[in-house]
Amino acid sequence: MRNSEAPLSSVDRALRLILLLRERGSLSVTEAAAELDVTPPTAYRLLTSLKNQQFAAQDPNRRYRPGPNLASDSRTLLSPRVLRKLLRPLLAATQAQVHETVNLWILEGIYVRNFDGIDSPQELSVRASAYDRVPAYCSAAGKALLAALTNQEVEQMHVHGLPKWRSERVTSIAALKRHLHTVRQHGYATNIEEAMQGVCGIGVAVHSPDGSAIVALSGAIPSARFSQSRRKEIADIMIESAQAMSAKLAGHDPGEIAAG
């Protein structure tokens, strides 16, 4: 009887880890072991299994974060690979208009991850690979995606508080909710040197056919070129580009993508 129960126990633990990854954004082996009340080697084996099935990924600090199969919105059935293939031409067209670095981001728990980007050709510019994963509340793209959620969902996601970040400006859930209210009113989010010093950003959500925000389009602008008029100019272009991307997702042919 004990042998028949063991697989179920392992499944329960794996599902618990998946929920923890979605909730917290990242886990160490030690943290996973404490949450599951198991030994670190057992937690390591479970996390490795999730990693092998792409439900988890490991960052340079050896922490585990949501992998492609977990990060992708299950309602859309569109993986980062497919999204990259669908949206890359429109991303390039956006970069040609704004002449700044542009990126595409997905939400992974309470973080956002950059899965595609095109560098600005200007001498003073921000590299698309400058940072690939940051707390959502510190990023223009992250704020755009958080603003598509309800305040209750935002609170539930950050049940353990806002993760610390070196250049943070929003320091509480209450302040974040006030900021997201402004984002919803404007239709785009800004980041004033919050993700990285010397860099400002503008982010707009891209919606899937069911209306949910699946990815965010962002522009990274050196602070020296970021003015009120420039912000409005770029925001208008990016809102239009995000609308075109949403339309592309609504009209895509799954068979064509699979064949590619």
C-alpha positions as a Markdown table, in Angstrom:
| # | Residue | x | y | z |
|---|---|---|---|---|
| 1 | Met | 0.0 | 0.0 | 0.0 |
| 2 | Arg | 2.9 | 2.4 | 0.8 |
| 3 | Asn | 4.4 | 1.8 | -2.7 |
| 4 | Ser | 1.1 | 2.7 | -4.4 |
| 5 | Glu | 0.9 | 5.9 | -2.4 |
| 6 | Ala | 4.4 | 7.1 | -3.1 |
| 7 | Pro | 3.9 | 8.2 | -6.8 |
| 8 | Leu | 0.9 | 10.2 | -5.7 |
| 9 | Ser | 3.0 | 11.9 | -3.0 |
| 10 | Ser | 5.6 | 12.8 | -5.6 |
| 11 | Val | 2.9 | 14.2 | -7.9 |
| 12 | Asp | 1.5 | 16.3 | -5.1 |
| 13 | Arg | 4.9 | 17.7 | -4.3 |
| 14 | Ala | 5.6 | 18.5 | -8.0 |
| 15 | Leu | 2.2 | 20.3 | -8.3 |
| 16 | Arg | 3.0 | 22.3 | -5.1 |
| 17 | Leu | 6.3 | 23.3 | -6.6 |
| 18 | Ile | 4.6 | 24.5 | -9.7 |
| 19 | Leu | 2.2 | 26.6 | -7.7 |
| 20 | Leu | 5.1 | 28.1 | -5.7 |
| 21 | Leu | 7.0 | 28.9 | -8.8 |
| 22 | Arg | 4.0 | 30.8 | -10.2 |
| 23 | Glu | 3.4 | 32.6 | -6.9 |
| 24 | Arg | 7.0 | 33.6 | -6.0 |
| 25 | Gly | 8.7 | 33.8 | -9.4 |
| 26 | Ser | 11.8 | 31.9 | -8.2 |
| 27 | Leu | 12.9 | 29.3 | -5.7 |
| 28 | Ser | 16.1 | 27.9 | -4.4 |
| 29 | Val | 16.5 | 24.2 | -3.6 |
| 30 | Thr | 16.7 | 25.0 | 0.1 |
| 31 | Glu | 13.5 | 27.1 | 0.0 |
| 32 | Ala | 11.7 | 24.3 | -1.9 |
| 33 | Ala | 12.8 | 21.7 | 0.6 |
| 34 | Ala | 11.5 | 23.8 | 3.5 |
| 35 | Glu | 8.2 | 24.4 | 1.8 |
| 36 | Leu | 7.7 | 20.7 | 1.0 |
| 37 | Asp | 9.1 | 19.5 | 4.3 |
| 38 | Val | 11.6 | 17.2 | 2.4 |
| 39 | Thr | 15.3 | 16.9 | 2.3 |
| 40 | Pro | 17.3 | 19.2 | -0.2 |
| 41 | Pro | 18.2 | 16.2 | -2.4 |
| 42 | Thr | 14.5 | 15.3 | -2.7 |
| 43 | Ala | 13.7 | 18.9 | -3.6 |
| 44 | Tyr | 16.5 | 19.0 | -6.1 |
| 45 | Arg | 15.2 | 15.8 | -7.8 |
| 46 | Leu | 11.7 | 17.3 | -8.1 |
| 47 | Leu | 13.0 | 20.6 | -9.4 |
| 48 | Thr | 15.2 | 18.8 | -11.9 |
| 49 | Ser | 12.2 | 16.8 | -13.2 |
| 50 | Leu | 10.2 | 20.0 | -13.6 |
| 51 | Lys | 13.2 | 21.5 | -15.4 |
| 52 | Asn | 13.5 | 18.5 | -17.8 |
| 53 | Gln | 9.8 | 19.0 | -18.7 |
| 54 | Gln | 10.3 | 22.8 | -19.1 |
| 55 | Phe | 8.0 | 23.7 | -16.2 |
| 56 | Ala | 11.1 | 25.2 | -14.5 |
| 57 | Ala | 14.3 | 26.9 | -15.6 |
| 58 | Gln | 17.5 | 27.7 | -13.8 |
| 59 | Asp | 19.0 | 31.2 | -13.7 |
| 60 | Pro | 22.7 | 32.1 | -13.4 |
| 61 | Asn | 22.3 | 32.2 | -9.6 |
| 62 | Arg | 21.1 | 28.6 | -9.7 |
| 63 | Arg | 17.6 | 29.6 | -8.6 |
| 64 | Tyr | 14.7 | 27.9 | -10.3 |
| 65 | Arg | 12.0 | 30.0 | -12.1 |
| 66 | Pro | 9.0 | 29.2 | -14.2 |
| 67 | Gly | 10.0 | 27.6 | -17.5 |
| 68 | Pro | 8.4 | 28.0 | -20.9 |
| 69 | Asn | 5.6 | 25.5 | -20.3 |
| 70 | Leu | 4.6 | 27.3 | -17.1 |
| 71 | Ala | 5.3 | 30.9 | -18.2 |
| 72 | Ser | 3.2 | 30.7 | -21.3 |
| 73 | Asp | -0.5 | 31.6 | -20.8 |
| 74 | Ser | -2.3 | 28.3 | -21.1 |
| 75 | Arg | -5.3 | 30.1 | -22.5 |
| 76 | Thr | -3.5 | 31.1 | -25.6 |
| 77 | Leu | -1.5 | 27.9 | -26.4 |
| 78 | Leu | 1.2 | 30.1 | -27.8 |
| 79 | Ser | 4.8 | 29.4 | -26.6 |
| 80 | Pro | 7.5 | 32.0 | -26.5 |
| 81 | Arg | 8.9 | 30.4 | -29.7 |
| 82 | Val | 5.7 | 30.8 | -31.5 |
| 83 | Leu | 5.2 | 34.3 | -30.2 |
| 84 | Arg | 8.6 | 35.3 | -31.4 |
| 85 | Lys | 7.9 | 33.9 | -34.9 |
| 86 | Leu | 4.6 | 35.7 | -35.1 |
| 87 | Leu | 5.6 | 39.0 | -33.7 |
| 88 | Arg | 9.1 | 39.5 | -34.9 |
| 89 | Pro | 8.2 | 41.3 | -38.1 |
| 90 | Leu | 6.0 | 43.8 | -36.2 |
| 91 | Leu | 8.7 | 44.2 | -33.6 |
| 92 | Ala | 11.2 | 45.1 | -36.3 |
| 93 | Ala | 8.7 | 47.6 | -37.8 |
| 94 | Thr | 8.3 | 49.2 | -34.3 |
| 95 | Gln | 12.0 | 49.6 | -33.9 |
| 96 | Ala | 12.3 | 51.2 | -37.3 |
| 97 | Gln | 9.8 | 53.8 | -36.2 |
| 98 | Val | 11.0 | 54.6 | -32.7 |
| 99 | His | 14.8 | 54.2 | -33.4 |
| 100 | Glu | 15.2 | 52.8 | -29.9 |
| 101 | Thr | 15.7 | 49.3 | -28.5 |
| 102 | Val | 12.5 | 47.4 | -28.4 |
| 103 | Asn | 11.7 | 44.1 | -26.5 |
| 104 | Leu | 9.0 | 41.6 | -26.0 |
| 105 | Trp | 8.3 | 40.3 | -22.5 |
| 106 | Ile | 6.3 | 37.6 | -20.8 |
| 107 | Leu | 5.1 | 37.4 | -17.2 |
| 108 | Glu | 6.8 | 34.7 | -15.0 |
| 109 | Gly | 5.2 | 34.8 | -11.6 |
| 110 | Ile | 6.0 | 38.3 | -10.2 |
| 111 | Tyr | 8.8 | 38.8 | -12.7 |
| 112 | Val | 9.0 | 39.6 | -16.4 |
| 113 | Arg | 11.3 | 37.9 | -18.8 |
| 114 | Asn | 12.6 | 39.3 | -22.1 |
| 115 | Phe | 12.3 | 36.7 | -24.9 |
| 116 | Asp | 13.0 | 38.8 | -27.9 |
| 117 | Gly | 14.5 | 42.2 | -28.7 |
| 118 | Ile | 16.1 | 44.4 | -31.4 |
| 119 | Asp | 18.9 | 46.9 | -30.5 |
| 120 | Ser | 18.8 | 50.5 | -31.4 |
| 121 | Pro | 21.3 | 51.5 | -34.1 |
| 122 | Gln | 22.1 | 54.8 | -32.3 |
| 123 | Glu | 25.5 | 55.2 | -30.7 |
| 124 | Leu | 24.0 | 55.9 | -27.3 |
| 125 | Ser | 21.5 | 53.1 | -26.8 |
| 126 | Val | 20.4 | 50.3 | -24.5 |
| 127 | Arg | 21.2 | 46.7 | -25.5 |
| 128 | Ala | 18.2 | 44.4 | -25.9 |
| 129 | Ser | 20.1 | 41.9 | -23.7 |
| 130 | Ala | 21.0 | 44.4 | -21.0 |
| 131 | Tyr | 18.7 | 42.7 | -18.6 |
| 132 | Asp | 16.4 | 39.7 | -19.3 |
| 133 | Arg | 14.5 | 39.2 | -16.1 |
| 134 | Val | 13.3 | 41.8 | -13.6 |
| 135 | Pro | 10.5 | 42.2 | -11.0 |
| 136 | Ala | 7.4 | 43.2 | -12.9 |
| 137 | Tyr | 6.7 | 46.2 | -10.8 |
| 138 | Cys | 10.1 | 47.8 | -11.8 |
| 139 | Ser | 9.6 | 47.3 | -15.5 |
| 140 | Ala | 7.4 | 49.3 | -18.0 |
| 141 | Ala | 6.5 | 46.0 | -19.6 |
| 142 | Gly | 5.8 | 44.4 | -16.3 |
| 143 | Lys | 3.6 | 47.2 | -15.2 |
| 144 | Ala | 1.6 | 47.0 | -18.4 |
| 145 | Leu | 1.0 | 43.3 | -17.8 |
| 146 | Leu | 0.1 | 43.8 | -14.1 |
| 147 | Ala | -2.3 | 46.6 | -15.1 |
| 148 | Ala | -4.2 | 44.1 | -17.1 |
| 149 | Leu | -5.0 | 42.2 | -13.9 |
| 150 | Thr | -7.3 | 43.1 | -11.1 |
| 151 | Asn | -6.0 | 44.7 | -7.9 |
| 152 | Gln | -6.9 | 41.5 | -6.1 |
| 153 | Glu | -4.9 | 39.4 | -8.5 |
| 154 | Val | -1.9 | 41.7 | -8.1 |
| 155 | Glu | -2.2 | 41.4 | -4.3 |
| 156 | Gln | -2.4 | 37.6 | -4.5 |
| 157 | Met | 0.7 | 37.5 | -6.7 |
| 158 | His | 2.7 | 39.6 | -4.2 |
| 159 | Val | 1.5 | 37.9 | -1.0 |
| 160 | His | 5.1 | 37.9 | 0.2 |
| 161 | Gly | 5.6 | 41.6 | -0.7 |
| 162 | Leu | 7.5 | 43.2 | -3.5 |
| 163 | Pro | 10.9 | 41.7 | -4.2 |
| 164 | Lys | 13.8 | 44.0 | -3.6 |
| 165 | Trp | 15.5 | 45.7 | -6.5 |
| 166 | Arg | 18.5 | 47.9 | -6.6 |
| 167 | Ser | 16.8 | 50.9 | -8.2 |
| 168 | Glu | 13.2 | 50.4 | -7.0 |
| 169 | Arg | 10.9 | 53.4 | -6.7 |
| 170 | Val | 7.6 | 51.7 | -5.8 |
| 171 | Thr | 8.0 | 50.3 | -2.3 |
| 172 | Ser | 4.6 | 49.0 | -1.3 |
| 173 | Ile | 1.6 | 47.1 | -2.7 |
| 174 | Ala | -0.6 | 50.2 | -2.1 |
| 175 | Ala | 1.7 | 52.4 | -4.1 |
| 176 | Leu | 1.9 | 49.8 | -6.8 |
| 177 | Lys | -1.9 | 49.7 | -7.1 |
| 178 | Arg | -2.1 | 53.5 | -7.3 |
| 179 | His | 0.5 | 53.4 | -10.1 |
| 180 | Leu | -1.3 | 50.7 | -12.0 |
| 181 | His | -4.5 | 52.8 | -11.9 |
| 182 | Thr | -2.6 | 55.5 | -13.8 |
| 183 | Val | -1.3 | 52.9 | -16.3 |
| 184 | Arg | -4.8 | 51.8 | -17.0 |
| 185 | Gln | -5.9 | 55.4 | -17.6 |
| 186 | His | -3.0 | 56.2 | -20.0 |
| 187 | Gly | -3.0 | 52.8 | -21.8 |
| 188 | Tyr | 0.7 | 52.5 | -21.4 |
| 189 | Ala | 3.3 | 52.2 | -18.6 |
| 190 | Thr | 6.5 | 54.0 | -17.9 |
| 191 | Asn | 9.7 | 53.1 | -16.1 |
| 192 | Ile | 11.9 | 56.0 | -15.0 |
| 193 | Glu | 15.3 | 54.4 | -14.2 |
| 194 | Glu | 13.5 | 51.8 | -12.1 |
| 195 | Ala | 14.9 | 48.6 | -13.8 |
| 196 | Met | 18.2 | 50.2 | -14.6 |
| 197 | Gln | 19.9 | 53.5 | -13.9 |
| 198 | Gly | 20.2 | 55.7 | -16.9 |
| 199 | Val | 17.4 | 53.9 | -18.7 |
| 200 | Cys | 13.7 | 54.8 | -19.1 |
| 201 | Gly | 11.1 | 52.6 | -20.6 |
| 202 | Ile | 7.6 | 52.6 | -22.1 |
| 203 | Gly | 5.5 | 49.4 | -22.1 |
| 204 | Val | 2.2 | 48.4 | -23.7 |
| 205 | Ala | 0.3 | 45.1 | -23.3 |
| 206 | Val | -0.4 | 42.8 | -26.2 |
| 207 | His | -3.6 | 40.9 | -25.9 |
| 208 | Ser | -4.5 | 37.3 | -27.0 |
| 209 | Pro | -7.7 | 36.5 | -28.8 |
| 210 | Asp | -9.5 | 35.9 | -25.5 |
| 211 | Gly | -8.7 | 39.4 | -24.4 |
| 212 | Ser | -6.0 | 38.5 | -21.8 |
| 213 | Ala | -2.7 | 40.3 | -21.8 |
| 214 | Ile | -0.2 | 37.7 | -23.0 |
| 215 | Val | 3.0 | 39.7 | -23.7 |
| 216 | Ala | 4.2 | 43.2 | -23.4 |
| 217 | Leu | 6.0 | 45.4 | -26.0 |
| 218 | Ser | 8.5 | 47.8 | -24.5 |
| 219 | Gly | 11.0 | 50.5 | -25.6 |
| 220 | Ala | 14.2 | 51.2 | -23.7 |
| 221 | Ile | 15.4 | 54.7 | -24.0 |
| 222 | Pro | 18.5 | 56.3 | -22.5 |
| 223 | Ser | 17.5 | 58.9 | -19.9 |
| 224 | Ala | 19.3 | 61.6 | -21.9 |
| 225 | Arg | 16.8 | 61.3 | -24.7 |
| 226 | Phe | 13.7 | 60.8 | -22.6 |
| 227 | Ser | 11.5 | 63.9 | -22.6 |
| 228 | Gln | 7.8 | 64.5 | -22.2 |
| 229 | Ser | 7.4 | 65.0 | -25.9 |
| 230 | Arg | 9.5 | 62.0 | -26.8 |
| 231 | Arg | 7.6 | 59.9 | -24.3 |
| 232 | Lys | 4.2 | 60.8 | -25.9 |
| 233 | Glu | 5.6 | 60.2 | -29.4 |
| 234 | Ile | 7.0 | 56.7 | -28.6 |
| 235 | Ala | 3.9 | 55.8 | -26.5 |
| 236 | Asp | 1.6 | 56.5 | -29.5 |
| 237 | Ile | 3.7 | 54.4 | -31.8 |
| 238 | Met | 3.9 | 51.5 | -29.4 |
| 239 | Ile | 0.2 | 51.5 | -28.6 |
| 240 | Glu | -0.5 | 51.2 | -32.3 |
| 241 | Ser | 2.1 | 48.5 | -32.7 |
| 242 | Ala | 0.7 | 46.6 | -29.7 |
| 243 | Gln | -2.8 | 46.7 | -31.4 |
| 244 | Ala | -1.3 | 45.4 | -34.6 |
| 245 | Met | 0.4 | 42.5 | -32.6 |
| 246 | Ser | -2.9 | 41.7 | -30.9 |
| 247 | Ala | -4.6 | 41.6 | -34.3 |
| 248 | Lys | -1.8 | 39.3 | -35.6 |
| 249 | Leu | -2.4 | 36.9 | -32.7 |
| 250 | Ala | -6.1 | 36.9 | -33.3 |
| 251 | Gly | -5.7 | 36.0 | -37.0 |
| 252 | His | -2.7 | 33.6 | -36.9 |
| 253 | Asp | -2.9 | 30.1 | -38.5 |
| 254 | Pro | -1.7 | 27.5 | -36.0 |
| 255 | Gly | -1.0 | 25.0 | -38.7 |
| 256 | Glu | 1.3 | 27.5 | -40.5 |
| 257 | Ile | 3.3 | 28.1 | -37.3 |
| 258 | Ala | 3.6 | 24.4 | -36.6 |
| 259 | Ala | 4.8 | 23.7 | -40.1 |
| 260 | Gly | 7.5 | 26.4 | -39.7 |
